[in-house]
Amino acid sequence: MARVAVVTGAASGIGLGIARRLAARGDHVALLDLAGDTVEAAAGALRDEGASAVAYAVDVADFAAVGRTFDECREALGPTDILVTSAGIESFDSVLDITPDLWNRMISVNLTGTFTCVQAALPDMLDSGWGRIVTIASSSAQSGAPRMAHYVASKGGVIGLTKALAIELARSGITVNTIPPSLVDTPMARSAEASGDFPGVDVVAPMVPVGRAGTPDDIAAACAFLCSDEAEYITGQIIGVNGGMYL
């Protein structure tokens, strides 16, 4: 059965990998991202492959814009059945260099943006008595990370939010789980590498127990299962797709 899936942060990296996976199995997918031209190109490529896909440029930290975008998704595809919140930003700053603006932007995108999208999608899921929500957190929220206090705090909040939502919605046919990736070869990781904030994907990959970096497809495979009928008894869980780095 085809479902309507909304994926945020879907212009590239993990979000795009998830959107592709859900589209390939026949879901109708809305790709949301701040990078309007890039996300439209991604949706166009999916349509060229025969998928049902639409794109919207939106800042998930903008409450009103998120509401309008979900209304447009409903008009284009129908009520939301699946939500995957992959939109996120990162920054590398010493704790003493984190300004109020840096802190607030990190929280507003990574944590508040997740909540805002969930709140916008939930009425449809509650009406149908079925829903799947997967948040994308970060293994840094489990391990900590230097020069990323604001990022780690935001992603730790995503994990806590996921658990709270799972309990609240457990009797409504809606599951809520989180995937905290570790090393994944994405444009964001390569950008941090190029700026000198990260040692490098190829440098860190041999330290992963399975011997390689993760890919967006690795995350997408787990996400697709969590968004299936078969995963109805899995909720409130932290699903570590990390090559064995954090057991």
C-alpha positions in Angstrom: 0.0 0.0 0.0 1.4 3.4 -1.0 1.7 5.9 1.8 2.3 9.6 1.8 5.8 10.4 3.3 7.2 13.7 4.1 11.0 13.9 4.4 12.8 17.0 5.7 16.4 17.8 4.8 15.8 15.8 1.6 17.9 17.8 -0.8 21.0 15.7 -0.2 22.7 13.2 2.1 20.7 11.1 4.5 17.4 12.8 3.8 17.7 12.3 0.1 18.7 8.7 0.6 15.6 8.1 2.7 13.3 9.9 0.2 14.7 7.7 -2.6 14.2 4.6 -0.7 10.6 5.4 0.2 9.8 6.5 -3.4 11.4 3.3 -4.7 9.0 1.2 -2.7 6.0 3.1 -4.1 5.3 5.8 -1.5 4.3 9.3 -2.5 7.1 11.5 -1.2 7.3 15.2 -0.4 10.9 16.4 -0.2 11.4 19.4 2.1 14.6 21.4 2.3 15.8 25.0 2.7 17.8 24.6 -0.5 15.0 25.1 -2.9 16.7 24.6 -6.3 18.5 21.5 -5.1 15.5 19.8 -3.5 13.4 20.5 -6.6 16.1 18.9 -8.8 16.1 15.9 -6.4 12.4 15.5 -6.7 12.6 16.0 -10.5 15.1 13.2 -10.7 12.8 10.9 -8.7 9.9 11.8 -11.0 12.1 11.0 -14.0 12.5 7.5 -12.5 8.7 7.1 -12.3 8.3 8.0 -8.7 5.6 10.2 -7.2 7.5 13.1 -5.7 7.1 16.8 -5.0 9.5 19.4 -3.5 9.1 22.4 -1.2 11.6 25.0 -0.1 11.0 25.6 3.6 12.9 26.5 6.8 11.8 24.0 9.4 12.5 26.6 12.1 9.7 28.8 10.6 6.5 27.6 12.3 4.1 29.3 9.9 6.0 28.2 6.8 6.0 24.6 8.0 2.2 24.7 8.5 1.7 26.2 5.0 4.0 23.6 3.5 2.2 20.6 5.1 -1.1 22.1 3.8 0.4 22.2 0.3 1.6 18.6 0.7 -1.9 17.5 1.6 -3.3 19.2 -1.5 -0.7 17.6 -3.7 -0.4 14.1 -2.3 -3.0 13.6 0.5 -2.7 13.3 4.3 0.7 12.6 5.8 1.2 9.0 6.9 5.0 9.0 7.4 7.3 11.7 8.6 11.1 11.6 8.6 12.8 14.6 10.2 16.3 14.7 8.7 16.7 18.5 8.4 19.6 19.7 10.5 22.6 21.9 10.7 26.0 21.6 12.4 28.7 23.9 13.6 32.1 23.5 15.3 32.6 26.1 18.0 34.4 26.2 21.3 31.9 26.4 24.1 33.1 29.9 25.0 32.6 30.9 21.3 29.0 29.8 21.1 27.0 33.0 20.9 23.3 33.2 21.7 22.5 33.5 18.0 24.5 30.3 17.2 22.9 28.4 20.1 19.4 29.6 19.2 19.7 28.7 15.5 21.0 25.3 16.2 18.2 24.5 18.6 15.6 26.1 16.4 16.5 24.0 13.3 17.5 20.7 14.9 15.1 20.4 17.8 12.3 22.9 17.4 12.2 22.2 13.7 11.7 18.5 14.5 8.9 19.3 16.9 7.2 21.7 14.5 7.1 19.2 11.7 5.7 16.5 14.0 3.0 18.8 15.2 2.1 19.7 11.6 1.9 16.0 10.5 0.1 14.5 13.6 -3.5 15.5 12.8 -3.5 13.4 9.7 -2.0 10.4 11.5 -4.4 10.7 14.4 -7.4 10.9 12.0 -6.3 7.7 10.2 -5.2 5.8 13.3 -1.9 5.0 11.6 1.4 6.8 11.4 5.2 6.4 11.4 7.6 9.1 12.6 11.4 8.7 12.4 13.6 11.4 13.7 17.3 11.6 12.7 19.4 12.3 15.8 23.2 11.8 16.1 25.5 9.4 17.9 27.2 12.5 19.3 24.2 12.9 21.5 25.2 9.5 23.0 28.9 10.0 23.1 29.4 13.7 23.3 31.7 15.6 21.0 34.2 18.5 21.4 33.4 21.9 20.0 29.8 20.8 19.4 28.0 21.5 22.6 25.1 23.3 20.9 24.8 20.5 18.2 25.0 17.7 20.8 22.4 19.4 23.0 20.0 19.8 20.1 20.3 16.2 19.0 20.0 15.0 22.6 16.8 16.9 22.7 15.6 15.1 19.6 16.2 11.7 21.3 14.3 12.9 24.4 11.5 14.3 22.3 11.2 11.0 20.4 10.7 9.0 23.6 8.1 11.4 24.9 6.1 11.3 21.7 6.3 7.5 21.5 4.7 7.2 24.9 2.1 9.8 24.3 1.1 8.4 20.9 1.5 4.7 21.6 -2.3 4.0 21.8 -3.0 5.9 18.6 -1.4 3.5 16.0 1.6 5.9 15.6 5.1 4.8 16.3 8.0 7.2 16.9 11.6 6.1 16.7 15.0 7.8 16.3 18.1 6.8 14.3 21.3 8.4 15.5 23.9 7.9 12.7 27.6 8.0 13.4 30.0 8.4 10.5 28.1 8.7 7.3 29.6 9.8 4.0 27.5 12.9 3.2 28.1 16.3 1.7 27.8 17.7 5.3 30.6 15.4 6.4 32.8 16.2 3.4 32.2 20.0 4.0 33.4 19.6 7.6 36.4 17.7 6.3 37.2 20.4 3.8 37.0 23.2 6.4 39.3 21.3 8.7 36.7 20.8 11.4 36.7 17.0 10.9 39.7 14.6 10.4 38.1 13.1 7.3 35.7 10.4 6.2 38.5 8.2 4.9 40.6 8.8 8.0 37.9 7.8 10.5 36.3 5.0 8.5 38.9 2.4 9.5 38.0 3.0 13.1 34.5 1.9 12.6 34.2 -1.8 13.7 32.7 -2.9 10.3 35.6 -1.1 8.6 33.8 1.5 6.5 31.8 4.7 6.7 28.1 4.5 6.6 26.1 5.6 3.5 22.7 7.3 3.2 21.4 4.0 1.9 22.4 2.3 5.2 20.3 4.8 7.2 17.5 4.6 4.6 17.2 0.9 4.9 16.6 1.0 8.6 14.2 4.0 8.2 12.1 2.2 5.6 11.6 -0.7 7.9 10.6 1.5 10.8 8.1 3.2 8.4 6.5 -0.1 7.5 3.5 -2.1 8.8 5.8 -4.8 10.1 7.4 -2.3 12.6 4.2 -1.6 14.5 5.6 -3.0 17.8 8.7 -0.9 17.7 8.3 2.5 19.2 10.4 4.9 21.4 13.6 3.2 20.3 17.0 4.4 19.5 18.0 2.4 16.4 21.8 2.7 16.1 22.8 2.4 12.5 26.5 3.0 13.1 28.6 0.1 12.0 29.1 -1.0 15.6 30.7 2.2 16.9 28.2 2.6 19.8 26.8 -0.6 21.2 
